[in-house]
Structures are given as C-alpha cells and as structure tokens.
Amino acid sequence: MLSCGAVVLRETQAGWRLLLLRAFTHWDFPKGLMEAGEEPLQAALREVREETSLDDLAFPWGEDFLETGPYSRGKTARYYLAVTKRSDVSILPNPETGRPEHSEFRWCSFTEARRITAPRVRDVLAWAEQRIGAA
C-alpha cells in the first residue's frame, strides 16, 4: 500500500519551518493512502488539503520524492517537497469517518522536527534538508 504526502515548508524570517501533524504520540507529515485512479502526486495534494486545508502548494524543487521502507502493516510512504505561503492550518475531519485523524499541528524548525519525530520520519527530514540546501 502506498501512502502519499508532502513535506510542507514555509519560509519565515527565522528560516524554514516544516508542518508536522500529531496522531496519538507520533509526529509526521500530512499523508494518506491513494484512492482508485489517482496518481501519487494527486493523492499527496488531496491528502494535504483534506488534513490541513492548505491548497496553495508549489513544488520549486520539482516532483522528486522520497519513499520510506515498509511500516505499519506494510505501508510505504512517498513524500514530495512542497512550499506554502500560508501559516493558517485547520485540522479537518476525515471525509469518511467525520473525525480528525490528528490532534495537533506544529510549524517546526528542522532541529525541533528531528527531536520530536521517529527515525522513519527523521530520514525524510534529512532528505528534505539536503534537497533545499538548508543543511
């Protein structure tokens, strides 16, 4: 199963900030399973919009992506690198269940993101940081 999402970045006076969402005790980027007939990038855009209300994503580094190894019952996560100009995020209910999948969001520096995420997510952080030249 392929889960698609994005490392959503926002440029601030203090440097790049990444959007992380918390589900239970796990912090991760917005993502979710592809639907029938969707391409991975379409799924990533839909998932970010459904989970955060962000709908202005741009891809200044192109459509490159990083996939994680299998996790949580064999899922693979594919992340694209996207930029938003918006800082306002709304944690929206899942269209199927009517309940939000996440309980909190946070705009983090790379340093803070490394501190609160699991190793699988930290690998994605390292890729994103290298890709944008922030390392």
DOMAR-893408 format. One record per residue (C-alpha): residue number from 1; z negated, x negated, y; residue in three letters. Coordinates in pm, 1 decimal, always signed. Layout:
<sites>
    i        up      east     north   aa
  NUM         Z         X         Y  ALA
...
</sites>
This chain:
<sites>
    i        up      east     north   aa
    1      +0.0      +0.0      +0.0  MET
    2     +93.9    -131.1    +342.2  LEU
    3    -130.3     -66.2    +639.5  SER
    4     +35.7    -136.0    +977.0  CYS
    5    -124.7    -204.2   +1311.6  GLY
    6    -139.3    -430.4   +1609.8  ALA
    7    -349.7    -694.7   +1772.2  VAL
    8    -362.4    -522.6   +2111.5  VAL
    9    -412.0    -763.8   +2401.3  LEU
   10    -482.2    -707.2   +2768.4  ARG
   11    -463.1    -980.3   +3030.9  GLU
   12    -763.7    -989.4   +3264.1  THR
   13    -890.7   -1223.9   +3534.0  GLN
   14   -1127.1   -1364.1   +3271.7  ALA
   15    -841.4   -1427.4   +3025.5  GLY
   16    -700.5   -1239.3   +2728.3  TRP
   17    -902.8    -955.1   +2578.4  ARG
   18    -839.1    -803.9   +2234.3  LEU
   19    -907.1    -447.0   +2133.3  LEU
   20   -1133.1    -410.3   +1831.4  LEU
   21   -1243.3     -84.9   +1669.7  LEU
   22   -1559.9     -40.7   +1464.8  ARG
   23   -1573.7    +166.7   +1146.5  ALA
   24   -1922.8    +155.2    +993.0  PHE
   25   -2014.2    -215.5   +1030.4  THR
   26   -1656.3    -350.4   +1023.5  HIS
   27   -1459.0    -451.1   +1332.0  TRP
   28   -1080.5    -454.5   +1300.2  ASP
   29    -762.6    -390.6   +1494.6  PHE
   30    -606.0     -43.2   +1508.3  PRO
   31    -406.0     +14.4   +1188.9  LYS
   32    -327.5    +264.3    +917.2  GLY
   33    -102.8    +348.5    +625.9  LEU
   34    +269.3    +402.2    +671.2  MET
   35    +397.0    +756.5    +636.7  GLU
   36    +706.3    +854.3    +439.4  ALA
   37   +1024.7    +749.0    +616.0  GLY
   38    +851.0    +520.8    +867.4  GLU
   39    +937.0    +160.7    +936.8  GLU
   40    +633.7     -72.6    +964.3  PRO
   41    +660.9    -118.1   +1342.1  LEU
   42    +689.6    +260.3   +1391.0  GLN
   43    +376.8    +305.2   +1180.1  ALA
   44    +191.5     +42.7   +1385.3  ALA
   45    +284.3    +213.9   +1713.5  LEU
   46    +183.0    +555.2   +1579.0  ARG
   47    -147.9    +428.7   +1444.1  GLU
   48    -241.0    +254.7   +1770.7  VAL
   49    -155.6    +570.9   +1965.9  ARG
   50    -342.0    +800.3   +1721.0  GLU
   51    -654.4    +583.4   +1706.6  GLU
   52    -680.2    +469.7   +2070.0  THR
   53    -448.2    +684.1   +2290.4  SER
   54    -266.9    +364.3   +2400.4  LEU
   55    +103.9    +439.8   +2428.6  ASP
   56    +239.0    +163.7   +2653.4  ASP
   57    +260.7    -126.5   +2407.9  LEU
   58    +501.7    -410.3   +2479.1  ALA
   59    +594.8    -693.2   +2242.3  PHE
   60    +654.3   -1002.3   +2459.9  PRO
   61    +638.7   -1231.6   +2153.9  TRP
   62    +893.9   -1025.8   +1963.4  GLY
   63    +839.2    -834.3   +1643.6  GLU
   64    +680.8   -1118.7   +1445.2  ASP
   65    +390.0   -1012.2   +1228.0  PHE
   66    +121.1   -1147.4   +1001.1  LEU
   67     +22.4    -986.8    +673.4  GLU
   68    -318.8   -1026.0    +517.0  THR
   69    -381.4   -1066.7    +149.1  GLY
   70    -489.8    -763.8     -51.6  PRO
   71    -818.9    -598.2     +49.1  TYR
   72    -994.5    -263.6      -5.1  SER
   73    -833.4    -129.2    -322.5  ARG
   74    -521.0    -345.7    -296.6  GLY
   75    -406.9    -263.8     +57.8  LYS
   76    -217.5    -522.0    +262.3  THR
   77    -241.7    -511.7    +642.3  ALA
   78     +52.4    -604.3    +865.7  ARG
   79     -30.9    -681.7   +1227.3  TYR
   80    +207.1    -713.6   +1521.4  TYR
   81    +112.0    -873.0   +1852.8  LEU
   82    +122.9    -623.3   +2140.4  ALA
   83     +19.9    -606.6   +2505.1  VAL
   84    -107.6    -311.5   +2704.8  THR
   85    -179.7    -281.1   +3074.9  LYS
   86    -433.0      -5.1   +3012.4  ARG
   87    -804.8     -63.6   +2968.6  SER
   88    -894.2    +300.6   +2903.5  ASP
   89    -922.4    +374.3   +2533.8  VAL
   90   -1002.7    +706.0   +2370.2  SER
   91   -1121.6    +709.1   +2011.5  ILE
   92    -930.8   +1010.1   +1887.5  LEU
   93    -988.0   +1224.8   +1577.5  PRO
   94    -771.4   +1164.2   +1273.4  ASN
   95    -496.9   +1432.3   +1272.6  PRO
   96    -562.9   +1507.8    +903.7  GLU
   97    -944.6   +1518.0    +898.2  THR
   98   -1022.9   +1618.4   +1256.5  GLY
   99   -1287.2   +1341.1   +1271.6  ARG
  100   -1260.9    +998.6   +1439.0  PRO
  101   -1221.7    +706.0   +1199.2  GLU
  102   -1401.9    +472.6   +1439.5  HIS
  103   -1731.2    +494.5   +1622.9  SER
  104   -1682.3    +229.6   +1890.8  GLU
  105   -1423.1     +13.4   +2063.1  PHE
  106   -1460.9    -313.8   +2244.6  ARG
  107   -1234.2    -537.7   +2454.3  TRP
  108   -1334.7    -885.9   +2330.8  CYS
  109   -1260.1   -1245.4   +2410.2  SER
  110   -1130.8   -1447.9   +2116.1  PHE
  111   -1474.3   -1610.8   +2091.8  THR
  112   -1658.3   -1279.6   +2068.8  GLU
  113   -1398.8   -1139.0   +1827.5  ALA
  114   -1449.1   -1434.4   +1591.8  ARG
  115   -1824.4   -1370.7   +1599.4  ARG
  116   -1811.3   -1001.6   +1501.3  ILE
  117   -1518.1    -985.6   +1258.3  THR
  118   -1486.0   -1055.8    +886.9  ALA
  119   -1289.7   -1357.6    +754.2  PRO
  120    -978.1   -1145.6    +683.0  ARG
  121    -966.6   -1040.0   +1049.5  VAL
  122   -1051.2   -1391.2   +1175.1  ARG
  123    -733.1   -1519.8   +1006.7  ASP
  124    -536.3   -1268.0   +1213.1  VAL
  125    -725.2   -1377.0   +1526.7  LEU
  126    -630.7   -1740.6   +1465.0  ALA
  127    -264.5   -1642.4   +1425.4  TRP
  128    -271.0   -1432.2   +1744.9  ALA
  129    -444.5   -1702.2   +1946.2  GLU
  130    -196.2   -1966.2   +1833.5  GLN
  131    +100.7   -1732.1   +1890.2  ARG
  132      +9.3   -1652.6   +2252.2  ILE
  133     -79.3   -2013.7   +2325.9  GLY
  134    -444.3   -1941.4   +2404.6  ALA
  135    -577.7   -2192.2   +2151.9  ALA
</sites>
